Every structure is written in structure tokens, then in C-alpha cells.
Amino acid sequence: MKNPRIYQPIALNFDETHESETKSNNIFSLDENGSHHIGKVLRMQTGDSLRIFNGQGGEYQANITEVSKKKVCVALTAFNPDNNLSPLDIHLAQAMSRGDRMDYVIQKAVELGVRSITPLTSARCEVRLNPQRQEKRLLQWQQQIISACEQCGLNIIPIINSCKSLEVFCKNIESDKRKKIILHPGQHQAHEYFSQETPEEVTVLIGPEGGFNDDEISLAQQQGFDCLTLGPRVFRTETAPVAMLTLLQHYWGDL
């Protein structure tokens, strides 16, 4: 089993030209959340190893130098520059859903290598957030993204954008070098569509539980989105992005 991974939102400075035990720049205290997780939840001890990333690229190997009731101190010992990014830049635009379904989508999307996520409202979307609730949910989703990165090994944290209406999103999205896909029964079948040349970027639109209405489908098509059919069965709103992202990574990414 690999050493635990933990996110620390600070600038890290590993100096490999000095012994980490004697170089003060390589030693620091974990923040409150990190100290609690390492010291209280995982019950790790002095001398144990872990991995740390700050979302700016790469990860650091570290050894615990101190465990107390209030803090955990670690010494950085090595740096790994790998980011584990997919070569395919995927932007997921997902209509918001109730309960923990949106949390599930965000978690799985990060595991499947998306670069950015935009929560959407649409005609049949059941979720409407006022500015205060939106800010709170965005913070919760950001934490979901960080937790998913800790688990899956992604060292660049995906972006969670502010909520937008489908109309605003479609009209403002850039189209250069980008495939744009909306899941909806249409002229494109998956096995034919993915035989095309691999794009640099892909934007995927996923509708709410009741799907997009006809006007919304027409709007997306007018803005260059291709309607794609994955198969004869209709997926739930939290299942569709998992299936779609898996296929994208399989054909054009790194699965």
C-alpha cells in the first residue's frame, strides 16, 4: 500500500541540495485539517512516511518529524514532478441535481481526469441556488475535488466554475480546437464518433434528470455541440457523465 496523500494549500520548497533533516525550509507544520487527519484519524507516528501536494504540480515525499495534540510536523525528502494529467483537456458542464448526486458526479469526474467543471441550471433542473447558497455549495464541491485528488493521485486540482445557465454557458464557450458534445439521442453513435481524429479539448454537456428540452438541444446545436448517443438505454444524470468520461479517456485520453 502506498503512503497516504494529503493536500496542503501552501508554497512548498524542497531543497534537494541539503539534507532534509537539517534544512529548515524542508520542515513545516501541517494545517489543522491535515494534522487532524494524519495524527487523529490515521494515527501516524514520528518516522512514518506520507506524500504531500499543493495543487500546483508534482508531489513531495515526506517523513513525520513530530506528532503532538495540536500539530504534526513533516520534513520533505524528495519531489516527484509527475502530475498524472490526462492528455485530453475535458470540461464537464453538468446540470445540477439534488441530494448527494452532484457530489458523486464531481468526485467521479475528478477520478476520470477532468480539468474543469461547470454546474448548470436548465429548464428541468430542480436545483436553484441563491448567491449565498451557491457560494456555500461551491466551497463544498471544491473540498470534494481536493478529496478526490488526494485519493486518485492527481496533482493539479481541477477548476470548479461558478454556476451558469445553459444559455449563458453555450453562448460564451470557446470553440477553437475543441470538440463539443451533448448527450442526447441524435445522429452520432459513439463507436463512429470516437473514430475521429483525437481533439485537444472536449466539452461535455450533461442534462438534468428530466433531460434537456427541445429548445435547449437546438441552442446547443446552434453553438456547435454534437448530439451523441451512447446506446439504447437512458442513463440517470449521475451515471451519464461517468459513462461518457470513461469513453472519452478510453478513445482519446489515457485509459
C-alpha positions in Angstrom: 0.0 0.0 0.0 1.3 3.5 -0.9 1.9 6.1 1.6 -1.1 8.4 2.4 -1.5 11.5 0.3 -2.6 14.8 1.7 -3.3 18.3 0.3 -1.6 21.3 1.8 -2.5 24.7 0.3 0.8 26.3 0.9 4.0 27.0 -1.1 6.4 24.1 -0.6 10.1 24.4 -1.1 12.1 21.2 -1.2 15.9 21.9 -1.4 17.4 18.6 -2.6 21.0 20.0 -2.3 20.8 19.8 1.5 20.0 17.1 4.0 16.2 17.4 4.7 16.7 16.8 8.4 19.0 19.9 8.7 17.4 22.2 6.1 14.7 24.3 7.8 13.0 25.2 4.5 12.1 21.5 4.2 10.3 21.2 7.5 6.9 22.6 8.2 3.7 22.0 10.2 0.6 20.6 8.5 -2.5 22.8 8.7 -5.3 22.0 11.2 -7.2 19.7 8.9 -4.0 17.9 7.8 -2.8 17.5 11.3 -6.1 16.1 12.5 -6.3 13.6 9.6 -2.7 12.4 9.9 -2.5 12.4 13.7 -6.0 11.6 14.9 -7.7 9.7 12.0 -4.8 7.7 10.6 -2.8 7.7 13.9 0.5 8.0 12.1 3.7 8.4 14.2 7.1 10.0 14.0 9.1 8.5 11.3 6.1 7.4 9.2 6.1 8.5 5.5 3.4 10.3 3.5 3.0 12.2 0.3 2.0 15.9 0.1 0.8 18.0 -2.8 -0.3 21.6 -3.0 -2.2 21.5 -6.3 0.5 23.5 -8.2 2.2 20.4 -9.7 4.0 17.4 -8.6 4.1 15.8 -5.1 6.5 15.6 -2.3 7.7 12.7 -0.3 7.8 13.5 3.4 8.6 11.9 6.8 6.8 12.9 10.0 9.2 14.6 12.5 6.7 15.4 15.3 3.2 14.4 16.4 1.5 16.2 19.2 -2.1 17.0 20.2 -2.2 20.2 18.2 0.1 19.7 15.3 2.0 17.4 13.0 5.4 18.4 11.6 6.9 16.8 8.5 10.2 17.0 6.6 10.2 17.0 2.8 12.6 14.4 1.5 12.0 14.2 -2.3 10.0 15.7 -5.2 8.1 13.8 -7.9 7.2 16.2 -10.8 4.5 13.9 -12.3 1.0 15.4 -12.4 -0.9 12.4 -13.7 -2.9 14.7 -16.0 -4.8 13.2 -18.9 -3.5 14.4 -22.3 -7.2 15.2 -23.1 -8.5 18.5 -21.7 -12.1 17.8 -20.6 -14.5 20.4 -19.4 -17.7 18.9 -17.9 -20.8 21.0 -17.8 -23.3 19.3 -15.6 -26.9 20.2 -14.8 -27.2 20.3 -11.0 -29.1 17.6 -9.2 -30.5 17.2 -5.7 -29.0 15.4 -2.7 -25.6 13.8 -3.0 -25.8 13.0 -6.7 -23.9 16.1 -7.7 -21.2 15.3 -5.2 -20.9 11.9 -6.7 -20.6 13.3 -10.2 -17.8 15.7 -9.1 -15.9 13.0 -7.3 -16.0 10.6 -10.2 -15.3 13.3 -12.8 -12.1 14.2 -11.0 -11.1 10.5 -10.8 -11.7 10.2 -14.5 -9.4 13.2 -15.3 -11.5 16.3 -16.0 -9.7 19.6 -16.0 -12.7 21.8 -15.2 -16.4 21.5 -14.1 -19.3 24.0 -14.5 -22.5 23.4 -12.7 -25.5 24.3 -14.8 -29.2 25.3 -14.5 -31.7 24.4 -17.2 -35.4 24.4 -17.7 -35.9 21.0 -16.0 -33.2 21.4 -13.4 -34.7 21.0 -9.9 -31.9 22.9 -8.1 -31.9 26.7 -7.8 -29.3 28.4 -5.7 -29.3 31.9 -4.4 -25.9 33.7 -4.3 -25.3 32.7 -0.7 -26.2 29.0 -1.2 -24.2 28.9 -4.4 -21.1 30.2 -2.6 -21.5 27.6 0.1 -22.0 24.7 -2.4 -19.0 25.8 -4.5 -16.9 25.6 -1.3 -18.2 22.1 -0.6 -17.6 21.0 -4.2 -14.1 22.4 -4.0 -13.4 20.2 -1.0 -14.9 17.2 -2.9 -12.5 17.9 -5.7 -9.5 18.1 -3.3 -10.5 14.9 -1.5 -10.8 13.1 -4.9 -7.3 14.4 -5.9 -5.9 13.0 -2.7 -7.4 9.6 -3.5 -6.6 9.3 -7.2 -3.2 10.9 -7.4 -4.0 13.9 -9.5 -1.6 16.7 -8.6 -3.2 19.6 -10.5 -6.6 20.5 -8.9 -9.5 20.8 -11.4 -11.3 24.1 -11.6 -14.9 24.4 -10.3 -16.6 27.3 -12.0 -19.5 29.4 -10.8 -23.0 28.2 -11.7 -24.3 29.3 -15.0 -27.5 28.9 -17.0 -27.3 26.6 -20.0 -27.9 29.6 -22.4 -25.1 31.7 -20.9 -22.7 28.7 -20.9 -23.3 27.7 -24.5 -23.0 31.3 -25.9 -19.8 32.0 -24.1 -17.8 28.8 -24.5 -14.8 29.0 -26.8 -14.9 26.7 -29.8 -11.3 26.7 -31.2 -9.6 23.3 -31.1 -12.5 22.0 -29.0 -15.0 19.2 -29.5 -18.4 20.0 -28.0 -20.7 17.1 -27.1 -24.2 17.0 -25.7 -25.6 13.6 -24.6 -28.9 13.2 -26.5 -30.3 10.8 -29.0 -29.0 12.1 -32.3 -27.2 11.4 -35.5 -23.8 10.4 -33.9 -23.3 6.9 -32.5 -20.4 6.5 -30.1 -18.4 3.9 -32.0 -18.4 6.1 -35.1 -17.9 9.4 -33.3 -14.8 8.3 -31.4 -13.1 7.1 -34.7 -12.5 10.8 -35.5 -9.1 12.4 -35.0 -8.2 13.0 -31.4 -9.0 16.6 -30.3 -7.0 18.7 -27.8 -10.1 19.7 -25.8 -13.6 18.4 -25.2 -16.6 20.0 -23.6 -19.4 17.7 -22.5 -22.9 18.8 -21.6 -25.0 16.5 -19.3 -28.6 17.3 -18.6 -30.8 17.1 -15.5 -32.9 14.1 -14.5 -35.6 15.1 -17.0 -33.1 15.8 -19.8 -32.7 19.0 -21.8 -35.9 20.2 -23.6 -36.1 20.7 -27.4 -35.2 24.4 -27.3 -32.1 23.7 -25.2 -31.0 21.0 -27.6 -31.5 23.3 -30.5 -29.5 26.1 -28.7 -26.6 23.7 -28.0 -26.6 22.5 -31.6 -26.6 26.1 -32.9 -23.5 26.7 -30.8 -21.7 23.8 -32.3 -22.5 20.9 -29.9 -22.8 17.4 -31.4 -25.6 15.2 -30.2 -24.1 11.9 -29.1 -25.9 8.7 -28.4 -24.2 6.2 -26.1 -26.6 3.3 -26.5 -30.2 2.1 -26.3 -30.6 2.7 -22.6 -31.3 6.1 -20.9 -28.8 6.9 -18.1 -29.5 8.8 -14.9 -27.9 12.2 -14.6 -25.2 10.9 -12.3 -24.5 7.8 -14.5 -24.2 9.6 -17.8 -21.0 11.6 -17.0 -19.2 8.5 -15.7 -20.0 6.6 -18.8 -19.1 9.5 -21.1 -15.9 10.4 -19.4 -14.8 6.8 -19.4 -15.3 6.5 -23.2 -13.5 9.8 -23.8 -10.5 8.7 -21.8 -10.5 5.3 -23.4 -10.6 6.6 -27.0 -8.8 9.9 -26.7 -7.3 10.0 -23.3 -5.2 7.7 -21.1 -7.4 4.8 -20.2 
